[in-house]
Amino acid sequence: MSDAFAFFSDYTLAWPWLLLALPLPWLARWLLPARRGAAAALNVPYGARLDAIATGRGGGRAGAGNPWLWLAWALLCLAAARPQQLGEAVQPPQSGRDLMLAVDLSGSMAEEDMELGNGVVDRLTAAKAVLADFLDRRVGDRVGLLVFGQRAYALAPLTLDRESVRQQLLDSVVGLAGQETAIGDAIGLAVKRLRAQPAEQRVLILLTDGVSNAGMLDPIKAAELARDEHVRIHTIAFGGAGELSVFGFRLPVPGGGDDIDEAGLKRIADMTGGRAFRARDTAQLAGIYAEIDKLEPVTRTGKRVRPRIERYPWPLAACVLGLLLAFAMPRRMPARAAA
C-alpha cells in the first residue's frame, strides 16, 4: 500500500485547473437545443456516422453512448493539464564567486627577475603562467580581467568563458595601459564591474609590483568604496626585490629593487575583508593563488532538487487512439446488428 502511495506521489499536474474542462461536452449537450429538421449543408457518404458521433443519435454505441469518444476527451484534458513525474533527487553545484582579476602592466613589470622553467623571465610572463593555472581551477565561477598602468582598462567582462579571459591575459603586454601605476583607478573600475552583477560574493584579486603614483582615485578611497559595495580585495605584492636566484645563489639585478607599497596593499585588504600577500618568486606566487583557492571556494553544494519530467505525451497518444476507435466503432456496430 505504501509503495503504491509513493508511486502516485511522484506525479503531479502543472496546470490542474485545465481539468475543469472535463464536463464541457455534457454541458454543451444539455444547454444547446437539439437540431430538428435541419437540412444538411453537405451530403457525404459517411455523414450519418459523423452525425451519430457528434450528436449521440443513430443508435448503437455512437455519440453519447460511445465510451471511446468520452475517454478520448478525458485524456485530452489530462494531457493539457501537463502531468509531470518527479525524477531522482540531484544536487547541482552553484557558482560561488564573481571574480575579477586586476593585473599591473606598468613598466616595472618588465623586470627580468623571475625564474620559470629553468629560465629567467620578466615579472609579467611569470604572472601570466601562474594566472593561467589559477583560471583552470575556477570552473563554475564568472571571471573578469582588467589591467592597469597609468590608467585602468577592462579587457574581459565577468564571464563563464575562462578561455577568452586566458587569451586576453596572454595578449596583454607591459606598457599597454601606460608606464605608471594607478591602483586606485583599478579598484574603482573593478567595483563598478562587480556592482552590476547580482551575485552576493564579489572578489577582486589585485596583483602589482609598485606604488600607486597615477590615476584620479586614491587607493584608500577606492578601498572604502569597495567595502561599501561588499567587494573583498586580496592584494598581491609581486617582485623579486632586486635579486635573482641562480643555481641557489641570490644575485642583484641591475635596475631592480623598486619599492612596493606593502603597507598600503595590506591596509586595502584589511579594509575590505581580504588578505594581503607578498610573492618574491614564481613559486611563492603559485602558492598564493593556491591559498586564495581555499579562501574563495569555487563551488558549493546546492539544495537537493527533483527534476520534473514531462509525461503529457502518454495521455495525448492514448487520446489519439481513443479518437480512432470512436470513429471505427460506429462502422462496425451496424454490421454486427445485421448479422
Sequence and secondary structure as in RCSB ss.txt:
>XXXX:A:sequence
MSDAFAFFSDYTLAWPWLLLALPLPWLARWLLPARRGAAAALNVPYGARLDAIATGRGGGRAGAGNPWLWLAWAL
LCLAAARPQQLGEAVQPPQSGRDLMLAVDLSGSMAEEDMELGNGVVDRLTAAKAVLADFLDRRVGDRVGLLVFGQ
RAYALAPLTLDRESVRQQLLDSVVGLAGQETAIGDAIGLAVKRLRAQPAEQRVLILLTDGVSNAGMLDPIKAAEL
ARDEHVRIHTIAFGGAGELSVFGFRLPVPGGGDDIDEAGLKRIADMTGGRAFRARDTAQLAGIYAEIDKLEPVTR
TGKRVRPRIERYPWPLAACVLGLLLAFAMPRRMPARAAA
>XXXX:A:secstr
 HHHHHHHHTEEESSGGGGGGTTHHHHHHHHS    S   SS  TTHHHHHHHHHS SSTT GGG HHHHHHHHH
HHHHHT EEEE   B  EEE  EEEEEEE SGGGG   EEETTEEE HHHHHHHHHHHHHHT TTSEEEEEEESS
SEEEEEEEES HHHHHHHHHH  TTTT SS  HHHHHHHHHHHHHTS  S EEEEEEESS    SSS HHHHHHH
HHHTTEEEEEEEE  TTEEEETTEEEE TT      HHHHHHHHHHHT  EEEESSHHHHHHHHHHHHHHS SEE
E   B  EEE THHHHHHHHHHHHHHHHHHHHHHHHHH 
